[in-house]
């Protein structure tokens, strides 16, 4: 089986849609995805993901099934500036000093994550992910998947950065805190996963590409800055 995880285009968060840049990039993405022999499309219920998907669906004459668990990850914690925000917006001087954040089994036991139920939100997503994969023929057993119906299906998921990191964390048994902070899937980027069944009936997921923007590169388009922070502290593009 192959899974393509697609992050939505440059977001207009106020209207839960896309900016003009997001629309333009999503159209280029559609040209790329239309070349795949896709078995099924799935989409987050949020507007920015649905609009991103709409260009591909229109071009291919297909429909996407909406999956609630593909919405942006809903775990929230207090921010450094006050208020509440996503758990992937921690300053490096804080999160890198907490050894448990690097541990797949312990990251959600850190008081900040435990007090605000981030682990519960994580498990809600991953349980639904496993049910979804079981429906496609792969049943979770420990850290691997039993291939009860091994197949060559190609599925595309239109979703969001935070939940993409949760999906990868669960499939690879890696703390999501590392993925949230050290990896950046930019807008309209494509992550390509495949199953490998080197032993009969036992499958693991392997990433062939992460956050690929070949469709933008081919068109000479720079990616949007969404999801990034400035390279230098003296550059106030986005802190």
C-alpha positions in Angstrom: 0.0 0.0 0.0 1.1 3.6 -0.7 0.0 6.6 1.4 0.4 10.2 0.2 0.0 12.7 3.1 -0.6 16.2 1.8 -0.6 19.3 3.8 -3.1 22.0 2.9 -2.0 25.1 1.0 -0.9 28.4 2.4 -3.7 29.1 4.9 -6.1 32.0 5.5 -6.8 31.0 9.1 -9.3 33.8 9.6 -11.6 32.3 7.0 -10.4 28.7 7.3 -9.5 28.8 3.6 -6.5 29.5 1.4 -4.6 32.7 0.5 -4.2 33.4 -3.3 -0.7 31.8 -2.9 -2.4 28.8 -1.4 -4.8 28.5 -4.3 -2.0 28.8 -6.9 0.1 26.1 -5.2 -2.9 23.8 -4.8 -3.5 24.0 -8.5 0.1 22.9 -9.2 -0.3 20.2 -6.6 -3.4 19.0 -8.5 -1.3 18.6 -11.7 1.0 16.3 -9.8 -1.5 14.2 -7.9 -3.7 13.7 -11.0 -0.9 11.6 -12.5 -1.3 9.0 -9.7 -3.5 6.0 -9.9 -5.3 6.8 -6.7 -7.5 4.2 -5.1 -9.2 6.6 -2.7 -9.0 10.2 -1.5 -9.6 11.3 2.1 -9.8 14.8 3.6 -9.9 16.7 6.8 -13.2 18.4 7.5 -11.5 21.8 7.8 -12.0 24.4 5.1 -8.3 24.9 4.2 -7.8 21.2 3.6 -11.0 20.8 1.7 -10.2 23.7 -0.6 -6.7 22.3 -1.3 -8.3 19.0 -2.2 -10.9 20.5 -4.4 -8.5 21.3 -7.2 -7.3 17.7 -7.4 -10.8 16.3 -7.1 -12.1 18.6 -9.8 -9.2 17.7 -12.1 -9.6 14.0 -11.6 -13.4 13.9 -11.4 -13.2 12.2 -8.1 -14.7 12.7 -4.6 -13.0 12.5 -1.2 -14.3 10.9 2.0 -14.2 13.3 4.9 -12.5 11.8 8.0 -12.9 13.8 11.2 -9.6 12.6 12.8 -7.7 14.2 9.9 -8.6 17.6 11.2 -5.7 19.6 12.8 -4.5 18.1 16.0 -6.5 19.5 18.8 -4.2 19.1 21.8 -3.5 22.5 23.3 -1.1 23.7 26.1 -0.2 27.2 27.5 2.0 29.2 25.3 5.2 31.0 26.2 3.5 34.3 25.6 0.3 33.5 27.5 -3.0 31.9 26.4 -3.1 28.4 24.8 -1.7 27.1 21.6 -0.4 24.0 19.8 2.1 21.7 21.5 4.6 22.1 18.6 5.3 25.7 19.5 7.7 25.2 22.3 10.9 27.2 22.6 14.0 24.9 22.0 15.6 26.1 25.2 12.7 24.4 27.0 11.8 21.2 25.2 15.3 20.0 24.3 16.2 19.9 28.0 13.4 17.4 28.9 14.7 13.9 28.1 11.2 12.4 28.2 10.2 14.5 25.1 12.5 12.3 23.1 10.9 9.1 24.3 8.0 7.6 22.4 6.7 6.0 25.6 7.2 8.9 27.9 6.6 12.2 26.1 3.0 12.5 27.1 3.9 11.9 30.8 5.7 15.2 31.0 3.5 17.4 33.3 2.8 20.0 30.7 1.4 17.4 28.3 -0.3 15.3 30.9 -2.1 18.1 32.7 -3.6 19.3 29.4 -4.5 15.9 28.0 -2.3 16.0 24.9 -1.6 12.3 25.2 -5.4 11.6 25.2 -5.8 13.6 22.0 -2.9 11.8 20.5 -4.4 8.4 21.3 -7.8 9.4 19.9 -6.1 10.1 16.6 -3.9 7.0 16.5 -6.7 4.7 17.4 -8.8 6.0 14.5 -5.7 5.8 12.3 -5.3 2.1 13.2 -8.9 1.4 12.5 -8.6 3.1 9.2 -5.5 1.1 8.2 -7.2 -2.1 9.3 -10.0 -1.3 6.9 -7.3 -1.1 4.2 -5.8 -4.5 5.2 -3.2 -3.7 7.8 -3.8 -4.5 11.5 -1.5 -3.0 14.2 0.4 -5.5 16.3 2.9 -4.0 18.7 5.1 -1.7 16.6 4.3 -3.4 13.3 1.3 -4.2 11.1 -0.1 -7.6 10.2 -0.8 -7.7 6.5 -4.2 -9.4 6.5 -4.9 -8.2 3.0 -1.7 -7.0 1.5 -2.4 -4.7 -1.5 -1.1 -2.1 -3.8 -3.8 0.5 -2.9 -2.8 4.2 -3.4 -4.5 6.5 -0.9 -4.2 10.3 -0.5 -4.8 12.1 2.8 -5.4 15.9 2.7 -4.7 17.2 6.2 -2.5 19.4 8.4 1.0 19.6 9.8 0.2 18.7 13.4 -1.8 15.7 12.6 0.6 14.5 9.9 3.3 14.5 12.6 1.1 12.4 14.9 0.5 9.9 12.1 4.2 9.6 11.4 5.0 9.4 15.1 2.6 6.4 15.5 3.7 4.6 12.4 7.4 4.9 13.2 7.1 4.8 17.0 8.9 8.1 17.4 8.0 10.9 19.9 5.7 13.4 18.1 7.6 16.2 19.9 10.6 15.6 17.8 8.6 15.6 14.6 6.6 18.7 15.6 9.8 20.7 16.3 12.6 19.3 14.0 10.6 18.6 10.8 8.6 21.1 8.7 6.1 19.9 6.2 5.5 23.1 4.3 2.2 24.0 2.7 1.1 21.6 -0.2 4.0 19.4 0.6 3.7 15.7 -0.1 4.9 12.9 2.2 5.0 9.5 0.5 4.9 6.3 2.5 4.9 2.7 1.4 4.5 -0.6 3.2 7.4 -3.1 3.1 6.6 -6.8 3.7 10.0 -8.4 3.9 8.5 -11.2 6.0 5.3 -12.9 5.0 2.4 -11.2 6.7 4.4 -8.6 8.5 4.5 -5.0 7.2 6.2 -1.8 8.2 5.7 1.7 6.9 8.6 3.4 5.2 8.9 7.0 4.1 10.2 7.5 0.6 9.7 11.3 0.7 8.9 13.8 3.4 7.5 17.2 2.8 8.3 17.0 -1.0 7.6 20.2 -3.0 8.6 18.9 -6.4 5.5 20.4 -8.0 6.5 23.9 -6.9 10.2 23.4 -7.8 9.1 22.3 -11.3 7.1 25.5 -11.7 9.8 27.7 -10.3 7.6 28.6 -7.4 9.0 29.3 -3.9 7.1 27.7 -1.0 5.0 29.8 1.3 6.6 30.6 4.7 3.8 29.1 6.7 5.0 26.6 9.4 8.5 28.1 9.5 10.2 30.5 11.9 13.0 33.0 11.0 16.5 31.7 10.3 18.1 34.5 12.3 16.8 36.1 15.5 17.6 39.5 14.0 15.2 38.7 11.1 11.7 39.4 12.3 10.0 37.7 9.3 8.3 35.4 11.9 9.4 34.5 15.4 
